[in-house]
Amino acid sequence: MAILNGSNSMTNNSVKSMQVLFKGIVHPWLCDAMGHLNTRHYMAMFDDASYHMLSEASDWDLSSEAWKNKGWADVSHQIDYKNELHAGTLVEVQ
């Protein structure tokens, strides 16, 4: 998954054609004392995006008998923070 915003240099066609899994805004109350999006809130955005990705990839449906008593779990995260995100920034996870 990739986070893109208006100042990101990732604009090639392969990135543009990726599906948007989450779209939101960096609110001031999500920022740390230095005015950057706090890392714990990145994880919430990725978590929201992962439900969309996994449900589409696996045809997950909470009401389906095929998925009764089944699910998934996060077991590892690797994140490289490239830039700070500030209040007012539009965020897309693709």
Phi, psi and omega in degrees: 000152179227141173263131177236147173215178185302334183262002183284143182272359181280094183232016181288167186298326181294325178286319180298329183274356178292150180281136176283120181260338178207140174221131181200184181236146175278107178276151180305325182285355175266358185264154177276186183297340180266001178086014179256150174305125181290141185302328180295334180277336170301314183299322178296320179295317178295323179296315176300316180295323183296327177297319178295313182297311183292324180291323177287323182287332186243002185058033180299135177212114184303329183271357182280138176297327180297335181255007180299129180064024178235159178183204178213169181216146172283128179239349180200144176226137172226118183231131172250113179277120184265322182213159174279148173249135184249163178307136180095351180285132173281131182243131172236131173255124182241000000 
